[in-house]
Amino acid sequence: MGGLLFFTLTSFAAAADEGGFDFISPSAPKGTLSPDAAARPAEMPAESLPRTIAILPFENATAEPGIAEEIRRAFYNQFSSKPFSDIELSAIDAKLLALDRGAQPGSAEKAIADYRPLCLSLGCDGVITGRVVDYNKIYAGLYSQFSVTAEINLINANTGALVLTRKERVTFREGGLSLSPIGLAIAAMSAALNLRDIQRVRLVSELGYVIAKSIPNPTGVAAISGPRIEGMLSNASESPFGLGKTISVAIQADSNGSAVFDIGNYRRALPMIEKTPGVYVGEYQVQDGDAVRQAPIVATLRGRNGLVSSWYDTSLVNIDSQPPAPPARLSARSQPGKVLLQWDALSQVSDLAGYQVLRSSQPLAGFKPLGVVDTPGFVDTDASDDQYRYYRVIALDHAGNASEPGPIARGRVLNEHGMTLSGRIDAERELGGNVHVTADLLVPAGVTLQLAPGTRMSFAPSVVLTIQGGLVSDSRDEAVEFVAHGGGAWGGIKVEGGNIGLRGFNLSGATTGIHLQRGQGILEAGQIQKCDTGLLVTGTGSASARELKISENRIGARLDASDAELTQNRIANNDIGVELNKFTGVLRDNAIFQNRLNLRAEAGTLLEANYWGSLDPAALRIEGGIVSEALNRPAPEGKTVALRVSPCAGLSDEACQQKSAEAMIEGGRLFRAKNYGRALTQFETSIAARPSADAYYFAAICHQEMREEEPALIRLREGIAAFPADPSLRRALGMLYLQRGDETLAREHLREAVRLSPNDRQAAFVLERLGGTTRGDKSSEKTGTQP
């Protein structure tokens, strides 16, 4: 505060040439009287005026948040100096809550019974209700104008009589930057306090003064008043206050007094210092563990005569010293031209303000702020020297508290232009963008090659990428690609005793897509297609593959003397799906179907439960393996069930076909007779003999007619898995989902039905009503969905 010059201004009034208030008080500068002023009585009979008065919450009829409570507090500050007995606002609010009346104000027409219980409990004989009817604010450069209008009613709680009513308006005009001494004092402590905040406080305080002044004093009662407090300012509008933040309070009042301030009941009697005559200033710095919500700031001044006056701030204060938890699971993805940062959102932090990203060129020190974001992600494009950067993230709340820094992640900006590689990589390296491999490339033991999401590696014919060290990429959101370049098949990826960790990849056009030769690691969420052999695993090595799609290869997966684990993969549309030789690993929960030969193994090989496209042993397309149970649907929805006993056992193919057709005919007859239970048996027999799309369709309809929705869904999904190009099954499944209220899945399957059969008017009509695509939309040309 040293060196601060205080201007001597009277109350809050500005100089006439700079604008000011339109006052209603005769002692104030000239202004305009309200229409009610001339009609006011000078005095009221003593017997008509209550002596102990409760000021109830004011009603807000404007669009300005919080203005009613601010004016109520400003009115209370002025009214408390009059010769009435008043009751503290906090006591009134607590009693209203206890009486379950809420904080809604009353009107002049309320019956006596409305206020008598309240006043009996508070010890009052009168209440004042209020209503803010108008609030306007205009800003134009340095010029500003505020106006506010409020009305109050004084009601005798014992008789229910309306004793008096007042309606007052105050307008404030400001054309310069002058401040009162109190305004200068609080601005010196809090640079963030806006001039318009001060103007609003002045306006509200003046309206409280005008309304209180208009209420006559009861006759025969001597006015005994404490020291005069002319106004109060604080930085409460900056709430919430976090750890280390300072709450500043200033009052302008009679000089040579002793002043303190309270923050609700949380902190009491905090000292205030008289910085200049009549201007008292106090501060409180938030400590660790402080927490309070909606606390009033009340300043108390004791005069030299021992009398005391109090003043309520018009704003409430919130204190929160607890910082949020640090963000977890930070990842830094190196990409061409940028580093992509992602972390877990703090969804449980109600007052989260944002995240501050820190960056350093060292792993353990030197972190500096890089930016603040609202969402759990950040893109750093300002690190173009191809060097690694280290990142941390801090969570911020609205109180200004900052969490401890989260974990450290490393990343760098990759070259946006293509590069050419061959030979040997002798040091740790991260690649991104387009990479063309022109000759065999070796990653030796002790070296790891990391691929950024979206990396595209193209290989010249016969070129092999050999991994004796490590190959790593976590690219679920933006898959890496391994493709042929130059018109011929490339050699593929060969892991010779090394380690591989690929999550999210597409590989095509190789002689052997991925060969794990005593290699270890995991392959996940990838596609391998159009190779001679998609996946080859030889020897032991603790390798696993899951959620792969292996298709359009001569051999999808070949496991030779291997202990690998293959689960939840989709191996379809290959010449041979899986080939086993001396296999000792795990082959379970896969969907191996629609291959010319689903599986070939040594005679007597016991197979675990997979989905084979059928539960008919004659239709499994398995050579050498023994299957006793299988999944009735692809994992993870599929359940393990026993294989069906084939009705074609001992019959020729022609006789089996005839049996299936006879079952369909009999099932149709029973269906038309509405004997759905017996019809279902016939359709099931037809499916077991020779599956057809029609048999699956009518079996599902039988279940639906018998109100068996879940079995109907299962039958339709099985039918789609076996006959994915049949539009009737898609349409029926879409309609059933619609019946169950799942419009998303309904649109998905109806859209596929229209794609498969553009002339399906029923599916197109329903799809259009659901807001999906019709057969004329380009999106109907997409690849089919899965059941």
NUVEX-962915 format. One record per atom (N, C-alpha, C): y negated, x, z. Coordinates in steps of 0.05 Angstrom, whole numbers, plus 5000, padded with zeros to 4 digits. Each point is the difference from the previous one (the first is absolute). Layout:
YXZ ...
***
This chain:
502450175000 497649835000 497550175000 500350275003 497750175002 498349994975 497349995005 498150004977 499749734987 501349795009 499949744987 497349875007 498649914980 497449885005 500449705002 499249875022 500249725005 497349874994 500149794983 497649854994 499649785020 497649955009 499549795019 499449744985 501949825000 499749744987 500549795021 498749784998 500449785018 502449834992 501949975019 502549864996 501250094974 500749824981 501150084975 498049944977 497649945006 498149924979 499150234983 500049984974 499050204982 497149954994 498750204989 497249974993 499649784979 497749875001 499649764983 500250074971 499050244992 500150074972 502850074990 502050035019 502750064992 501849765002 498949765006 501649765003 500749975029 501849825007 500749955027 501349725003 500049905025 501149745006 498149784995 501149764993 498549755003 500849905027 498350055021 500749935027 499349715006 501349895021 499349735009 498750025028 500350225013 498750045026 497050054997 498449865016 497150044997 499150295007 501650155014 499250275007 500750204979 501649924980 500950184980 497950014977 500350194981 498250004977 500149744985 498049964984 499749744986 502549944983 500649754997 502349914985 499849704995 502349894993 500149724994 501649855021 498849795012 501549845019 502149834987 502249965014 502149824990 499049725001 501149814985 499249725000 500249875027 501850105018 500549885026 497950095021 498650214994 498450125021 497949825012 498549854984 497849835009 500949775018 502549924996 501049775015 501350075027 500150265007 501350075024 498449925025 501349905020 498649945025 499550275014 497850015015 499450245016 501950045023 500749785013 501850015023 501949774998 502350025014 501949785003 500149935029 500549755007 500349925028 502350165013 499550095024 501950175014 502849875002 500049735005 502649885003 501649984974 498750054976 501449984974 501250274992 499150215012 500950274992 502350105017 502250074987 502150135016 499050285009 501250095022 499150265011 502050234995 502649934998 502050214994 501249934973 499750184981 500649934972 502050194988 501949894986 502050164985 499349984970 499750244988 499450014971 502650024985 500849794986 502549994986 499950154973 502350064989 500050144973 498549834980 498450144983 498549864979 501749964975 499449794986 501449944975 498650154977 501650104981 498950144977 500349834975 497749894991 500049834976 499250164975 499950275002 499250174978 502550164991 499650154979 502150174989 500050285011 498250065019 499750275012 501950035023 501950174998 502050045022 498650105026 500749885022 499250115026 497149935009 498549874983 497149965006 499749815024 501849805003 499649815021 500350135027 502150175004 500450135026 497850205005 498950134980 497850195004 497549855011 499449774988 497749845009 500549895028 502449915005 500649915027 499450215021 500950254995 499650225019 497050075002 498650004977 497150055001 498649795016 500749754996 498849785016 500650035029 502550075007 500750045028 498350225013 499550224985 498450225011 497249905008 498849834984 497349905005 500049785021 502049824998 500249775018 500550095029 501450235004 500650085027 497650085016 497750054987 497650065014 498449765010 500949764992 498749755009 501149915027 498549835014 500849925027 502349805001 502150054984 502549855002 502250185010 502149885011 502450155006 501849994976 500550244989 501750014976 502750125007 502049964983 502750095004 500750204978 501250225007 500750214981 501749884977 499450104976 501449894976 503050055002 500850235010 502950065001 501449815019 498749915021 501249805018 500349734987 498049934984 500149754985 502350004980 500250224985 502050014979 502850005012 500450145022 502650005013 500749735010 498149855011 500649735010 500649814977 498550034978 500649834977 502850044990 500850264999 502750064991 502149885019 499450025026 501949895020 500249704998 497849874993 500149714998 500949914972 500850204984 501149944973 498049854983 497450085003 498049874983 499350184977 501050255000 499350194978 497150085004 498950104978 497250085001 498349824982 500949764994 498549824983 497749885015 497650014989 497749885014 500049704999 498549895018 499849705000 497449914987 499749744998 497749874989 498549845021 497749914994 498449855019 501349745007 501749904983 501249745005 502550005017 500850245010 502450015016 499849835025 502149885008 500049835023 500050175025 499249875023 499850155025 502650135008 502249874994 502650105008 500750274986 498650064978 500550244985 499250255015 497849985015 498950245014 500450005030 500749775011 500349995029 502250195010 502450004988 502150195010 499250294998 498650074979 499150274996 498050085022 498049825005 497950065019 501149995029 502049835005 501250005026 501350275007 501250124979 501450255005 498150245000 497749974986 498150224998 497849985021 499649765011 497849965018 497449954987 500049894976 497549944985 499449705000 497649934995 499349724996 498749944973 500150204983 498949974973 501350194980 500049934975 501050184979 498050014977 500050224987 498450034975 502050054977 499849834980 501650044976 498050094978 501150144980 498350114979 501349994973 498450024979 501050004973 498150164983 501150204985 498450154981 500349864973 497749904990 500149834976 499250154975 498750245003 499250134975 499750305006 500850164980 499650295002 499750114972 497850144995 499450114973 499150295003 500850164980 499150285000 499550084971 497850144996 499250094973 499350305002 501150164982 499450294999 498850064972 497850145000 498750084975 498750275004 501550214996 499050275005 499550035030 497550095007 499350045028 499249735013 499649804984 499349745011 502549845007 499949875023 502249835008 498949755015 501449784997 499249765014 502549875012 499949935026 502149865013 498849745011 501649795001 499249765013 502449875012 499649875024 502249875013 499049765015 501549784999 499349755013 502249915018 499449925025 502049915018 498949765016 501849845010 499249775017 501750005025 498849925023 501549985025 499649735013 501949925017 499849755015 500650075029 498349905018 500450035029 501049735010 502449995012 501349765008 500550005030 499349795014 500649975028 503049925003 501650185011 502849955002 500749785019 498349945019 500549795020 499649724988 497949984983 499349734989 500849974971 500550234987 500549994971 497649974983 497650005013 497549964985 499250254985 498949954976 498950224984 497150055011 499650225014 497550065013 497950094980 500750184982 498150094979 501650124977 498750024977 501150124976 497950174987 500750234990 498150174987 501250114973 498450034981 500850134974 497850204993 500850254998 498150224995 500850164976 498050124987 500450174977 498350255003 501250234995 498650255000 500450154974 497950104988 500150154975 498950285006 501550204990 499150285003 499650124973 497750134996 499450144975 499450295006 501150184984 499750285005 499350134973 497750154999 499350134976 499950305002 500650115023 500050295004 502350095016 499850235012 502250125015 499350045029 498149855011 499350045028 502249905018 500350145022 502049925020 498749995027 501149835017 499149995028 501050255014 499050065024 501250235015 503049985004 500949765006 502949975004 501550054974 498949914978 501350054974 500250294994 497850155005 500050294996 502050135018 500249915024 501850135019 502949964992 500849764992 502849954992 500650144973 498050014982 500450134974 500450305004 498750115019 500350295005 502850065010 501249825014 502850045010 502149944979 499449814984 502149904981 498849994972 500550214984 499050014973 501149784983 502449905007 501349794984 498749735004 498349965020 498849745005 498149944978 500549784986 498449924977 497449875009 497850054985 497449875006 500349705000 501749904982 500349714998 501549895024 501850165012 501249925025 497949965022 498150195001 497949985020 498349754995 499449954974 498449774994 501449745008 502649994996 501549765008 499949965030 500450225016 499849975029 497349905008 497950104988 497249925006 499749704995 501049914977 499849724992 501449825020 502550075007 501549845018 498850005028 499150225009 498750025026 497549835001 498550004979 497549845000 500649715000 502149914985 500649715001 500949925028 501650175013 500849945027 497649975019 498050174996 497549995016 498549744994 499849934975 498549764992 501349755012 502649984997 501349765011 499849985030 500450235014 499850005029 497249935009 498050114985 497249955007 499349704998 501449864981 499349724996 501149815021 501850105017 501149845021 498250015025 499049775010 498250015023 501450085025 498550115019 501050065026 500149755017 502049985017 500149765018 497650015019 498949775006 497649995018 500950065028 498250135015 500450055028 501950235005 500750154979 501850235004 498450264993 499850175020 498550254995 501750194983 498750114980 501350194982 500250275014 502550085005 500550275011 501550154980 498850194987 501350154979 500250295006 502150124990 500450285003 498450154979 500550264997 498550164980 500549894972 498050024983 500349894973 501450194982 502049894986 501350154978 499149874974 498750154983 498949894975 502050004977 502050175001 501950014977 502150215005 502149994984 502350185003 501150054972 500850254996 501450084975 502450175007 502149984983 502350175004 501250054972 501950184999 501450054975 502749865000 500249775014 502549845001 500949914973 498249984981 500849914973 501750204986 500250255011 501750204989 502949975010 500649805016 502749965010 502049984977 502550095006 501150105025 499350305004 500050085025 499450285007 502650145007 500450224987 502450165004 499550235020 502150165004 500050225018 497750194993 498350065021 497850194996 497549874989 500149754991 497649874990 498249925023 497449974995 498149945021 498849724997 500049845021 498649755001 497350055012 497949924985 497250055009 498649735005 498550005022 498649755009 497250085008 498049834992 497250055008 498749735006 498450005021 498449765006 497150085002 498249814994 497250035005 499249805022 498850115021 499649835024 497850125017 499649875023 498050115019 500850295007 498050165004 500550295006 500650045029 500950245006 500650095028 502149845013 502049904985 502249865012 502550175000 502249875007 502650135000 501949834983 501150124979 501649844981 502850114997 501949824996 502850064994 500949804979 502350064987 501249814982 503049985004 501149774994 502849945002 501249954972 502550094997 501649924976 502149805010 499249755000 501749795012 500650075028 502549955008 501050085026 501550274999 500050124975 501650244996 498650255011 497550034995 498450225011 497549885011 499550055026 497849885014 498050215009 497549925002 497850165012 499850274987 500150014973 499650254985 497050075001 499250245007 497150065004 498449994975 497449915003 498150014978 497650165010 498850164983 497850185007 497549904987 497850005015 497449924989 498850234984 500450004974 499250234983 497050024998 498749774995 497149985000 499349755016 497649975008 499349775017 500949734988 501849865014 500949744991 502350004980 501050244992 502250014982 502350145014 502249855004 502450115015 502350034980 501350225002 502150074980 502650085016 502349894990 502650085012 502050044978 502150165006 502150064981 502750005015 502149934984 502750035011 501750104977 501450235006 501850124980 502849905005 501349904980 502749895003 502050215008 501649955020 501950195011 502849924991 501850195002 502849954993 501149785018 501349804988 501149775015 498249765002 497450034992 498249775000 500949794980 499949755008 500649784982 498949745011 498349864985 499049745008 499149864975 500249735000 499249844977 498049795008 498049974982 498049795003 498650015028 499250235008 498750045026 497049984996 498649855018 497049994998 498850255012 497750084989 498550225013 497749865015 499850065026 498049875017 498550235014 497349994996 498350205013 498749865025 499850155022 498849905025 497850185009 497749895006 497750155009 499249915028 499750195018 499149945027 497150105002 498249825007 497250075003 499350135026 497550085003 499250135025 500049815023 499749744995 500149805021 502849925008 502150134988 502749945007 501349784984 498449854985 501149784984 501450124975 501949844989 501750104978 499849804977 500050114976 500249844975 502250124982 501349824986 502250084982 499449914971 501250144981 499649934972 502650054985 500949794986 502450024984 499450094972 501550194990 499850084972 501049774983 498949964977 500849784983 502650054985 501050255000 502550074987 502150085021 502649964994 502250085017 501150264989 501350155018 501050264993 503050025002 501350154982 502850055001 500550305002 501850085018 500750285004 503050044996 500750194984 502850074994 500350304998 501150125020 500350294999 502850094991 501849814993 502750084993 500250054970 500650254992 500250064971 502649884989 500049954974 502549904987 502150224998 502449924994 502250204997 499550164974 501050254999 499650154975 501749894977 499150014976 501649914977 502650174997 502249874993 502550134998 501050024971 501950184996 501450034974 498050064977 498450195003 498250094978 501650154979 499649934975 501250144978 497850084981 500350244988 498150104980 501650064974 499349844980 501550034974 498250164980 501050234993 498650164980 500449874972 497849954986 500149884974 498050134982 500349974974 498150124982 497249895005 498150185006 497249935004 499449885028 501949975018 499549875025 502250055020 499449955025 501949985022 499949725011 502349875000 500149725010 501050005029 498449905018 500749985028 500749725008 502149965015 500849745010 501050035029 499649795016 500950015028 500549715008 501349975023 500649735011 497549865009 499749754993 497749845009 500349945030 497750005014 500049925029 499449705001 502049844995 499749714998 499649885027 500750145022 499849885027 497350065013 498350154987 497450065012 497949804990 499249825018 498349774992 497250084993 499050225012 497250084994 499950254983 502050044983 500050244983 497650004981 498550224999 497750024982 500750164975 502050175001 500650164976 501650255008 500450164979 501450255004 498350234989 499850225016 498650244991 502050214991 499750094975 501850204989 498850285004 501750185011 499250275004 501550194981 498750224993 501350194981 499450295009 501950174996 499650295006 501650164980 499250254997 501550194983 502150155017 500049945027 501950135018 501749785013 502550065007 501749785011 499449925028 498750165017 499649945028 497249995009 498050074984 497250015009 498249954976 497449975006 498049984980 499849734986 501049785013 499949744987 497249885001 499149904977 497349894998 500249724987 498149825008 500149734989 499750004969 501749844988 500049974971 498949734991 500549805016 499049734994 501249805019 498949755000 501049785016 500749774982 502449895004 501049784983 500949775018 500249764988 500949775015 503049954998 501250114980 502949954995 501650265004 502649985005 501650245005 500750164975 498050104987 500450164976 497550144992 500250244987 497750154992 500850174976 498250034982 500450174976 498050235001 501150245002 498350245001 500050134972 497750004987 499750124973 498350255002 499250085024 498150225003 501450255011 502250074986 501450245008 501450114976 498450124982 501050074973 500850294996 500350155022 500650284997 503050065001 501749794999 502950024999 501150125026 498449995022 500950105026 500849765017 501950055018 500849795019 497849935020 499749755005 498249905021 501749865021 498949995025 501449885022 498349765010 501349785005 498649755006 500949885027 498149875013 500649845024 498349754999 500749805015 498549754999 499549915029 497649905005 499149905026 499449704997 500849845019 499449715000 497449965016 498349824990 497449945013 499949705007 498949945023 499649715006 497049945000 499449745003 497249914997 498350095024 501350095021 498550115023 499250294996 500950124979 499550284995 502050195011 502249895011 502150175011 501750124977 500950245003 501650134980 502750085012 502149964985 502750075009 500350314998 502250095012 500850284995 500850024970 499650234988 500950034972 503049964998 500849874978 502849954994 501450254990 502449974989 501550234991 498750144976 500850244994 498950164978 501849974976 498749974977 501449994974 498750194981 501650114981 499050204982 500249904971 497950064984 500049934972 498050164984 500349994974 498150144983 499649854974 497850054987 499449884974 501550154978 501649864985 501650124979 498550014974 500950184983 498850034973 500449744984 497849904990 500149754984 501150044972 500050254991 500950064973 503050085001 501449964978 502850074999 500550295003 502550075009 500850285003 502850034988 500650254993 502650084989 501450195019 502649955004 501550165019 502750094987 501050225009 502750104994 500650235018 502550085001 500750245015 500749945029 498350105018 500650005029 497549945016 500449845021 497849955019 500650155025 498450205007 500750185021 498549945026 498349805001 498649935025 499749705002 499549905024 499649725005 497949894980 500649774988 498149904979 500149704999 497749894994 499849714997 499049944972 501449834985 499249944973 499149714998 498349944981 499149734995 499049984971 499649754992 499049954973 502350044980 499350094976 502050054979 500950295000 502750035002 501150275001 502250014978 499750194982 501950044978 501650255005 502749975002 501850225005 501350084974 499450244991 500850084973 502750155000 500850115023 502550155002 501149965028 502450095005 501349955026 498150095022 499949845022 498250055022 501750015026 499650225016 501650045024 498249995025 500849845020 498850015026 502050145019 499550255007 502150165014 500149925030 502150095013 500349955029 497650095015 499249845020 497750075017 497449904989 499949874976 497649904988 500349704995 497949855005 500049714996 497949924980 500949854980 498149894980 499449715008 497549945004 499149725007 498649874977 500749754995 498849854978 498249785011 497649994991 498149795009 500749744987 499449775013 500549744987 498749984973 501549894981 498949974973 500550244982 501250215010 500650234983 501949934978 499550114976 501749954977 500950274990 502650065003 501250254990 501649944975 499250134978 501549974975 501450264993 502449984989 501750234996 500850034971 499950254991 501050054972 503049974999 501149964977 502949954998 501750225014 502049915014 502050175014 498950145024 497449975007 498850155022 501049875027 500750185019 501049915026 498150095022 499549825019 498550075024 502050055022 500350255008 502050085020 498750035027 501149875020 498950015027 502050145019 499350245008 501550145021 498549995026 497549944999 498349965024 499749715006 497649894994 499549715006 498349874978 500549754996 498449834982 499349755016 497449945004 499149795018 497949834986 500249735003 497949824992 500449735014 497849905012 500049745012 498149834985 501049854980 498249874980 500849714996 500549865021 500849724997 497949834986 497450065006 497949844989 499350074971 500550254993 499450104973 502250204992 502149904987 502450164995 499450254984 501550225006 499950234982 502049964978 499650134977 501749964977 501150274990 502549994991 501450224988 501049904973 498850104978 500749894974 500550224979 501249924979 500550194978 497550034982 499750234988 497850054982 501050164976 499549914977 500750154976 502449894985 500949765007 502049874983 502950045008 500750175019 502750045008 500349975030 502649975009 500549975028 499450265015 498849985024 499650245016 502350035019 500250225014 502350065016 500349865026 497749905012 500049865025 499350185024 500349885024 499450155025 502750085012 500350265006 502450105012 499450125027 501149885021 499550115027 502450165008 499750275001 502150185006 499850095029 501249845019 499950075028 497349975013 498149894985 497349965010 499749735013 497549925003 499349755014 498149844982 500649744997 498449834983 499149755017 497649924997 498949775013 498249854982 501149814984 498449854981 499949715008 497649895005 499649725006 498049894980 501049844982 498349894979 499950184976 501849964981 500150164976 501349854977 499450094976 501249904975 501050244984 502650004993 501150224985 501549884976 499650124977 501349904976 500450234980 501949954981 500450174977 501250275005 501750035021 501250265006 503050004995 501150234996 502950024998 501349915026 499250125022 500849925027 497449965016 499449755007 497449955012 499650175025 501649965021 499850165024 502950105007 500350265003 502650115008 499750135027 501249885020 500050125027 502650165004 499850264998 502350195002 499850135028 501449885019 499950085028 497149985010 498549824988 497249965008 499949795022 497750005013 499649805022 497249884997 499749775014 497449874998 500449704994 497949874990 500049724996 498649934974 501249814986 498849884976 499549705007 497649914996 499449725009 497949884982 500449744995 498149844984 499350134973 502150084986 499650124974 501549864978 499450074975 501449904977 501150234983 502549984993 501350204982 501249854977 499150064976 501049854977 500050174975 501649914981 500250124973 500850305002 502050065017 501150265001 503049994993 501250234995 502849994996 501449945027 499250155021 500949945027 497449975017 499749785013 497549965015 499950175025 502149975018 500150155025 502750135002 500050265004 502550155004 499950145027 501949945017 500150135026 502750145003 499950275003 502550165002 499950165025 502250005015 500250165024 498649865023 500450115024 498849895024 497250105003 498349845014 497250095003 498249815014 501149785011 498449805015 497849894984 500649904976 498149874983 500349705002 497749864996 500149715001 498249894978 500849774990 498449864979 499949705008 497649895000 499749725007 497749884984 500349744994 498049854986 499350124973 502050124987 499750104973 500849794979 498750014977 500849834978 501050194978 502649994995 501350184981 501149834977 498850034976 500749824978 499950154973 501449894981 499850094972 501050294997 501950085016 501250274998 502949974991 501150224990 502849994994 501649975026 499450175019 501149975027 497749985019 500049795016 497749965018 500050215022 502250015016 500250195022 502950125000 500250265002 502650135001 500150165026 502049945017 500250135026 502750155001 499850264999 502350174997 500450185025 502149955015 500650155025 497550015018 498849775002 497449995014 500249825025 498250065019 499849845024 497349855001 498849964977 497449874998 500149725010 497749895006 499749725009 498349844981 501149804987 498649834981 499949725011 497649895006 499749735011 497649864987 500449744996 497949824990 498850104974 501650114983 499150084973 500949784980 498549984978 500749814979 500950164975 502649994995 501250164978 501049794980 498549964979 500649794981 499350094971 501449874981 499550044971 500550294992 502050135012 501050264991 502749954986 500950214986 502749974989 502050015023 499850205017 501650015025 498050015023 500349825019 498149995022 500350235018 502450035013 500550215019 502750124994 500150275002 502650144996 500550175025 502349955013 500750145025 502450194996 499850235012 502250194999 500150155027 502149955016 500250135026 497549955017 499149764999 497549925014 500649955030 498450125018 500449965029 497549895013 498149924985 497549915011 499949705004 497649884997 499549725005 498949874974 501449794991 499149844977 500049715009 497749905010 500049745013 497349864995 500149744999 497649834997 498550054974 501350104980 498850044974 500549754982 498449974980 500449804979 501050144975 502650004995 501250134978 501249794981 498549934980 500949774984 498750024972 501149834982 499049994972 500350274986 501850175009 500750244985 502549944984 500550154978 502549954986 502450045019 499950215015 501950055021 498450065025 500249825020 498450045024 500750255016 502650055003 500850245015 502750104991 500150274999 502550134994 500650205022 502549995011 500850175022 502950074998 500850195017 502850065002 501649765009 502449974991 501649775007 500449995031 499649765010 500349965029 497650065017 497750064987 497550055015 499049755013 499750005027 499049765014 497050004998 498949764993 497249974996 498849825021 497650075009 498649835020 498649774985 498649845016 498749754989 497550074984 500149944975 497750014982 499949744985 497849964985 499749764983 500950084972 502149864990 501250064974 499349794979 498449815006 499349794981 502049775001 502150025015 502049785001 501750055025 501249795010 502050025021 502849964990 500349984974 502649974987 501150284995 502350075011 501150274996 500450074971 500649794983 500450064972 497450064985 497749945013 497550044986 498350235011 501250165017 498450215013 499550244982 501650044980 499750224981 500350275016 502050025016 500550245015 502750124992 500050264996 502450144991 500950205022 502349965011 501050185020 499449945029 497749875005 499249955027 501349745011 500149985026 501149765013 497749875016 499649744994 497949845013 501249765014 499549985026 500949765015 497849815007 497650115002 497649835006 497650124986 498049824996 497650084985 497649845010 497750084990 497649855006 499749764981 499249775012 499749764982 497350004986 498250185008 497450034987 499250295003 498150104984 499050275005 498850035028 500350245011 498850065026 496950004997 498549945021 501049965027 500849715007 499549814981 500649725007 503049945000 501650164984 502849944997 501650035025 502149845002 501950015023 502750084990 501550145018 502650094993 502049765002 501449954978 501949784999 502650104987 502149865005 502650074987 500049924971 501450144983 500249934972 501549744997 499349864979 501349744995 502850054987 501849825007 502650004986 499649884972 500650154981 499549914972 501949784992 498949784989 501749794989 501550094975 499250244990 501250094975 502350215005 500750035025 502150195006 502649934985 501050204985 502449964984 499549874973 497649934994 499449864974 498850204981 500449944975 498750164978 497149944999 498450174986 497249954997 499449734988 501649934979 499649754987 500649765018 502150035016 500649785019 497949985022 499050235009 497950005020 497549874990 499350064975 497749874988 500349704998 502449924993 500649714998 499849875028 501050135021 499849895027 497149975008 498350204994 497249985007 498649774986 500749964974 498849784985 500949735011 502649975007 501049755011 498649935027 499650215016 498649955026 497149914995 498750114980 497349914994 499949714991 501949924983 500149734990 500549805023 501950075017 500649825023 497750005020 498750225004 497750015017 497749834990 499650004973 497949844988 500649705004 502649924997 500749725004 499449915029 500950175019 499549935028 497050005007 498550184988 497150025004 498749744991 500749904976 498849764990 500749765018 502450025013 500849785018 498750045028 498450205003 498650065025 501950085022 502350104993 501950115019 499650305002 497750075013 499150274999 501850205014 501349925021 501850195014 502350094983 501449814987 502350074983 499050144974 497749924991 498850134976 499550305006 498950055024 499550285008 502550175000 502249885009 502650155000 500750084972 499749824981 500750074972 498250214988 497449995007 498150204989 500650275013 500850005025 500750255014 502550124986 501949834993 502450104986 499350124973 498249884986 499150104974 498750275003 498350035022 498750265005 502150225006 502049935016 502050195007 501750084976 500549814982 501650064976 498450164980 497949894990 498350134981 497149915005 498450175014 497349925008 498349934975 498449805003 498149924980 497449915013 497850014986 497449915011 500149715006 501349844983 500249715005 501549945026 502150155005 501649955025 498350065024 498550225000 498350065022 497849795004 498949914977 497849805001 501049745013 502349904990 500949745011 501150025028 501150235007 500850045028 497649995019 497750124991 497649995017 498949725001 500149844978 499049735001 501749835018 502750055001 501749855018 499150055029 499650255007 499050075027 497449855006 498250004981 497449885004 500349705004 501749874984 500449715003 501249935028 501550195011 501249965027 498150105022 497550064992 497950095019 500850275013 501350174985 500750275009 498450204985 497450035009 498150164985 500750305000 500950115023 500550285001 502450084983 502249855000 502250074981 499149974971 498249814995 499049974972 498450244992 498350105018 498550254994 501950234995 502050035016 501950224997 501449994973 500949764993 501449974974 498250074976 497549915002 498150064978 499450304998 499750135023 499550295000 502450154989 502449915008 502450134989 500149964970 499449764991 500049954971 498050174985 497650045011 498050164987 500850295000 501350095022 501050285000 502150054978 501749794996 502150034979 498949944972 498149824998 498949924974 496950015001 498850235001 497150025004 498449894977 501249964977 498449904977 500349704997 501149865019 500349714997 497549865011 498549854984 497649875009 500449765018 502349864997 500549765016 500350085029 501450225006 500350095028 497350075012 498450144984 497350075010 498349755006 500149814981 498449755004 501049855025 502649985003 501149865023 499350145026 500150265001 499250155024 497149975006 498350014980 497149955004 499449735011 501449794989 499549735010 501049975028 502150135008 501049985027 498150145019 498950234992 498050135017 497649825004 499149874978 497849825001 500549775020 502549894999 500849795018 499850105029 500650255005 499950125027 497250085008 498049984982 497250065007 499350294995 501750164988 499450284994 498950024972 497449964996 498850004973 500050274987 499950225017 500050274988 502650054985 502349965013 502650044987 500449804978 499049765004 500349794979 498650104974 497650095003 498550114976 501550234988 501150185016 501450234990 502349934982 501749815009 502449934985 499449814977 498049835003 499349824978 498750174977 498450205008 498850184980 502250144984 502150095014 502150144986 501649804982 500349755009 501349804984 498549954974 497449995001 498349964976 500250254982 500150235012 500350254984 502650004985 502249915013 502650004988 500349774980 498649785005 500249774982 497249884996 498450104981 497349914997 499749704994 502149874991 499949724994 500949825024 500350125023 500749855024 497549865011 499749754991 497549855006 499949935030 502249945012 500049935028 499150235017 501150244996 499250235015 497050074995 499249984975 497250074993 498149805013 500749745001 498349795011 499750055030 502250055015 499850045028 498550265006 500550214985 498750255004 497049984997 499149854980 497249954995 498749865024 501549805011 498949855023 499850185025 501750215001 499950185023 497950224996 498750004978 498050214995 501150264990 502649994991 501250244989 499550034971 501450184987 499650044971 501649804985 499349954975 501549834982 501250184979 501549874982 501450174980 498250144981 497449935000 498150144982 498850245012 500550055026 498750225013 501550264995 498550224999 501250264995 501850085023 499349915024 501650095023 502849904999 500549804983 502849904998 501850194985 498850214989 501650204986 501150225018 499449985025 500950225019 503049995004 501050225011 502850025006 500849795020 502449904998 500949785018 500150095029 499749815018 500250055029 502849995009 500450085025 502749995012 500249765018 502449895004 500449775016 499550075030 
***
